């Protein structure tokens, strides 16, 4: 190879090693061949001279020959990015259409290299780094305080979960105990019917007293309905005819509440006026119903052979060793009981109450409470804050109110946000709903409220609920450069 050719190759290599807009680890892609030629990166069939790179003319179909200019069009399917070295800070990439547009994009290119033609943007990376370091330090302090607060919540949540599981186990035992008692209770013979007689005697209705009560109720209902209709007529006329240009705040507020009232007004219920039919039914069948019920009851009690009770006890002794809880309930409901009047009513009521409590507890235990069940610590807690023109009242895992307007009731947690639905209906709109999102901080505080769609609210609040051990990259996402102090 001649000395001249070697010199040309060396010069080309030197040029290629500093191609503008290309990161150091990508510079090798712009090395020419021995003849000083270079091929487009995504279309090797297109061969250019090295001096055609960054000549402000787009030669390659993929735009790879203009990494340092805006000659090639930027599109979402084929973005063109320019590399900013930002020595002393973090390197970044900026869209090529922002090159040499007269704007110092210091948020991305703090070294000012995006305006290399005019040179009007000096390197301010040291000042940007100073702001950035201060922001990260502050955020780490907030994160650490928030993590401590979160640990307190997690400890509280763990205790509540343990207490809930213990309560569930205890209730399960109590339900089983009462079910066992009722199985034996079902087999006990009854010799007296006075309790059922007392219950059936309550069916007797005093006709005069009943009729007078119905008349009084009807009169009160009619009077109230007329008053409400009169007030509705006045408010409707005012809502239809008032002049909104007068800016009367009291009138506007009254009309707003009236519109909410109309949107959420329940359907009127029909008054049970046919009390005469009840009286006729009572006179014709009431006494017979009592008599027949008592007679049937006494017959059942007196003529049940003793051998049936012995057989019943044998069955009860057999089942506890083999039947499961579900089979026990079936035994009570379908197998051994004759009528409720043959059992201890207080025992039945107690069992039903325990079963309801157990069902509620099981539903709560199946609910998603977030990582480490942290939301358990927020149950029954309330938070209230004035933000803008309204006071927001948050009842965790329950509801959100804007003043006296229900924005929604709690329907679930997705790991980062609480969701609320089924709020008061908007005027000529849907029912209100809300999403409550969180950002890490030691204390709870609403930071923003906006309504992206009609009657759908998005609320952002700081809270320990959102705190975790964030990386610096995650913390940096919220960094905003203060250009005024550069």
Buried (B, 14 or more C-beta within 10 A) or exposed (E): EEEEEEEBBEEBEEBBEEBBBBBEEEBEBBBBEEEBEBBBBEEEEBBBBBEBBBBEEBBBBBBBBBBBBBBBEBEEEEEBBBBBBBEEBEBBBBBBBBBBEEEBBBEBBBBBBBBBEEEEBEBBBEBBBBBBEEBBEEBEEBBEBBBEBBBEBBEBBBEBBEEBEEBBEEBBEBBBEBBBBBBEBBBEEBEEBEEBBEBBEEEEBEBEEBBEEBEEBBEEEEEEEEEEEEEBEEBEEEBEEBEEEEEEEEBEEBBEEBBBEBBBEEEEEEEEEEBEEBBEEBEEEBEEBBEEBBEEBBEBBEEBEEEEEEEBBEBBEEBEEEBEEEEBBEBBEEBBBBEEBBBBEEEBEBBEEBBEBBEEBBEBBEEEBBEBBBBBBBBEEEBEEEBEEEEBBBBBBBBBBBEEBBBBBBEEBEEEBBBBBBBBBBEEEEBBBBBBBBBBBBEBBBEEBEEEEEBBBBBBBBBBBBBEEBEEEEBBEEBEBEEEEB
